[in-house]
Amino acid sequence: MPTKSAKRRPRKAAKAARSSKSTARPKRREPQSLRLRHITPGITVNNLARSLAFYTEGLGFIVGERWEEEGQLAGVELGAGNAHLVLTQDDFKKGRDRVKGIGLRLWFYTTQDLDGLAARAKASGLVLEQEPVDMPWGARVFMLTDPDGFKISFSKES
């Protein structure tokens, strides 16, 4: 029977030593680029109750956090899977005629049945600007506009 001439490293330590050599991360370029975990857009709306119905009843968002100011609902955080959207009631300090939604389109990506989501929106009374259509880049998309003029696109990759 052979004798042990050298002390063996435990298997975990030997594996860690091998893997640290083969998977060494390259050094990050300085200054480092921004790395976010998620983004939660917040939009200011003219009529919070109307917008809340649009996003929950029409599109299927779930109300998460709610907050009030002086006993009145001032804002809500909506959730849909891992995505979040914040709606806040405009205080109209910048005027009641302030235009909202210009230059902004919210893209909502899903793995759900896009045609079913569009049908749900229409059944709740929402008007689609574009029916579900296959796009040249391989996604299926439908589009609509919320009550304050914010453009919304739903997309599902094929």
PLY file of the C-alpha trace (Angstrom):
ply
format ascii 1.0
element vertex 158
property float x
property float y
property float z
element edge 157
property int vertex1
property int vertex2
end_header
0.00 0.00 0.00
1.45 3.38 -1.01
2.18 5.88 1.71
1.24 9.53 1.56
4.36 11.53 1.05
2.74 14.94 0.72
-0.09 16.48 2.62
-3.16 16.85 0.38
-5.24 20.02 0.29
-8.91 19.60 1.04
-10.99 19.34 -2.14
-12.78 22.66 -1.64
-9.53 24.56 -1.21
-7.98 22.90 -4.28
-11.07 23.68 -6.37
-11.10 27.30 -5.19
-7.42 27.70 -6.07
-8.02 26.35 -9.60
-11.14 28.41 -10.22
-9.63 31.68 -8.99
-6.84 31.34 -11.55
-9.11 30.47 -14.47
-11.93 32.94 -13.80
-10.04 36.01 -12.71
-12.12 39.05 -13.61
-10.54 41.66 -15.83
-9.76 44.92 -14.08
-12.55 47.48 -14.44
-11.89 50.58 -16.44
-11.81 53.74 -14.32
-13.91 55.67 -13.84
-16.37 52.79 -13.66
-19.54 52.92 -15.74
-22.90 53.25 -14.05
-24.48 49.90 -13.10
-28.12 50.06 -12.01
-30.25 47.28 -10.52
-33.54 48.70 -11.81
-35.23 51.96 -12.77
-38.59 53.23 -11.55
-39.95 56.09 -13.62
-42.24 58.55 -11.89
-44.76 60.63 -13.80
-46.90 63.53 -12.63
-50.55 63.27 -13.63
-53.50 65.69 -13.72
-56.04 63.33 -12.17
-54.53 60.59 -10.03
-57.77 58.61 -9.70
-58.25 58.54 -13.49
-54.63 57.53 -14.12
-54.79 54.91 -11.41
-57.82 53.31 -13.11
-56.04 53.44 -16.49
-52.94 51.62 -15.21
-54.66 49.13 -12.88
-58.02 48.28 -14.47
-56.91 48.87 -18.04
-53.36 47.54 -18.05
-53.21 45.26 -15.01
-50.72 47.01 -12.71
-51.02 46.30 -8.98
-51.06 49.10 -6.41
-48.15 48.84 -4.00
-47.23 51.75 -1.80
-49.63 54.69 -1.45
-48.99 58.03 0.18
-51.17 60.94 1.19
-50.70 64.63 1.86
-53.21 66.41 4.09
-55.58 63.45 3.89
-55.59 63.29 0.08
-54.01 60.60 -2.07
-50.85 62.18 -3.48
-49.12 59.25 -5.15
-48.87 55.53 -5.69
-46.21 53.05 -6.65
-47.53 50.52 -9.16
-46.02 47.13 -9.81
-46.13 44.65 -12.68
-43.77 41.73 -12.18
-40.33 43.24 -11.51
-41.26 46.61 -13.05
-42.50 49.63 -11.11
-44.06 52.95 -12.05
-44.81 55.87 -9.73
-47.79 58.17 -10.32
-48.00 61.47 -8.43
-50.79 64.02 -8.41
-49.80 67.33 -9.99
-50.04 70.21 -7.52
-50.53 72.59 -10.49
-47.98 75.09 -9.13
-46.60 75.30 -12.67
-50.07 75.88 -14.11
-53.02 73.68 -14.99
-52.28 73.87 -18.70
-48.80 72.37 -18.44
-48.37 69.77 -21.18
-47.23 66.34 -20.01
-45.81 63.37 -21.84
-43.96 65.26 -24.57
-40.79 63.48 -25.67
-41.29 60.42 -23.50
-42.32 56.87 -24.38
-42.56 54.17 -21.73
-41.63 50.71 -23.06
-43.08 47.79 -21.13
-41.53 44.42 -21.98
-43.38 41.21 -21.20
-43.38 37.48 -21.83
-47.17 37.35 -21.59
-49.61 36.96 -24.47
-49.43 40.42 -26.04
-52.69 40.06 -27.96
-54.41 39.10 -24.70
-53.03 42.18 -22.96
-54.23 44.37 -25.83
-57.68 42.74 -25.67
-57.84 43.37 -21.90
-56.97 47.03 -22.42
-59.64 47.45 -25.11
-62.26 45.59 -23.05
-61.68 48.06 -20.20
-62.36 50.96 -22.57
-58.81 51.97 -23.49
-58.12 52.95 -27.09
-55.06 51.48 -28.79
-53.09 53.71 -31.13
-51.59 50.64 -32.74
-53.03 47.15 -32.64
-50.56 44.32 -31.93
-48.20 43.99 -34.88
-45.01 42.07 -35.62
-42.08 44.47 -35.95
-39.10 44.02 -38.30
-36.73 43.48 -35.35
-38.67 40.41 -34.19
-40.91 41.81 -31.47
-44.68 42.03 -31.32
-45.85 45.48 -30.16
-48.99 47.48 -29.42
-49.18 51.14 -28.45
-51.47 53.49 -26.57
-51.42 56.84 -24.76
-52.31 57.38 -21.12
-54.76 60.11 -19.99
-51.96 62.69 -19.65
-50.36 62.08 -23.04
-47.58 59.70 -21.99
-46.91 57.29 -24.87
-46.77 53.60 -23.97
-45.53 50.62 -25.97
-45.97 47.01 -24.91
-43.46 44.63 -26.45
-42.93 40.90 -26.50
-39.91 39.37 -28.19
-40.73 36.56 -30.61
0 1
1 2
2 3
3 4
4 5
5 6
6 7
7 8
8 9
9 10
10 11
11 12
12 13
13 14
14 15
15 16
16 17
17 18
18 19
19 20
20 21
21 22
22 23
23 24
24 25
25 26
26 27
27 28
28 29
29 30
30 31
31 32
32 33
33 34
34 35
35 36
36 37
37 38
38 39
39 40
40 41
41 42
42 43
43 44
44 45
45 46
46 47
47 48
48 49
49 50
50 51
51 52
52 53
53 54
54 55
55 56
56 57
57 58
58 59
59 60
60 61
61 62
62 63
63 64
64 65
65 66
66 67
67 68
68 69
69 70
70 71
71 72
72 73
73 74
74 75
75 76
76 77
77 78
78 79
79 80
80 81
81 82
82 83
83 84
84 85
85 86
86 87
87 88
88 89
89 90
90 91
91 92
92 93
93 94
94 95
95 96
96 97
97 98
98 99
99 100
100 101
101 102
102 103
103 104
104 105
105 106
106 107
107 108
108 109
109 110
110 111
111 112
112 113
113 114
114 115
115 116
116 117
117 118
118 119
119 120
120 121
121 122
122 123
123 124
124 125
125 126
126 127
127 128
128 129
129 130
130 131
131 132
132 133
133 134
134 135
135 136
136 137
137 138
138 139
139 140
140 141
141 142
142 143
143 144
144 145
145 146
146 147
147 148
148 149
149 150
150 151
151 152
152 153
153 154
154 155
155 156
156 157
